[in-house]
Amino acid sequence: MNKILDRYIFTELLPPFFISVGALCFVMLTKELLRLVELFVSKGIGLTAVIKVFLHLLPSFLVLTLPIAGIIASITAFGRLSYDKELVAMRAAGQSLLRLAWPVFVFSCLVFGLTLVLSQWGQPWTSVSLKKLALNLLRDQLTLALDKGVFNEPLPHMVIYVSDSRRSQGGNIFISDERNPADARIIVASEYSLLNDPGSNHVGIRLLNGTIHSRPHDFDQYEHISFSSYDLKLAVDPSLYAPADERPSRAAIIEQLNRSAWRDTGALRRLMESYKDLAFPTAALIFGMLGIPVGIVSKRSGRIGGFTAGVMIIILYYVLNVLCEFLVTTLWLPPFAGAWLPNAVFLGTGLVLFYRVSRR
């Protein structure tokens, strides 16, 4: 009997959970999706590369959406069970609310474990991989974006125009390079070929038989240089391919705080974030259990009401986190208390609500 009820309640949690994860990820990825579509449509980036970028972005968003989806699933499931009087029948059969909460606890533990894994290992790994992928995309974009007969902008403040020519190597090329406003240049060449040096993380264009017009907008300092061969290097922004900055260890942060008599606000904030590495995934476990009494109390609100209640709880949790961060930086709270106080508040609230609902 108990196993059947456990499976039934666990199954009730799955549809709202996956729907919520999909909806929240779609909302959070909307801005990035527009950029990816632009890369695919206007920049000529391949569909495979766009999908890779999308998959690399998912872990950072799932860390935020999983706890929200967990509480929405719990509120929705128990709201429906209470509204359809199924919860009354279970209680009449001798099942306590604490016993009925067991499958929710197991489900919340799974959400907690997945959030912890993504925040500790998945998110940092994808951050490094995404930077490498961005570098490769930029190299490919340079090759694909130099369409003939149109003005291309492979990099900010650089416009390249290639005339429509039948030559195999290329054709007449016009380049307006204003990456350095103090040294703006206009380059015209008869032929070009693309360069790609993976070892030095440089891409570039080899120009043949052309001229360089330096400072064309300044008549007094205007320079005119002719060349037979000139390599225009396009150094990719190092932030795209440099390894991710390693966060200082907790011991190093505490040592820095000791030197500043615990008044370095930046170090206090970093120490608080270090404690949040475990505190935030733990919130997924607390939210799942909090959804049981909230769902029973708001049973008439339906699935939309469950979604709204879950989002409101997350907003309150976020506001409380911001308040705690302010109190930590103003030396009113220690970093550990600032990281764990929101969890403690919601845990206490959940226990009180659970006790009152179970006593009905």
Beta strands, then each sheet from edge to edge (+ up, - down):
strand 1: 151-155
strand 2: 158-162
strand 3: 173-177
strand 4: 185-197
strand 5: 202-214
strand 6: 223-235
sheet 1: 1+ 2- 3+ 4- 5+ 6-
end
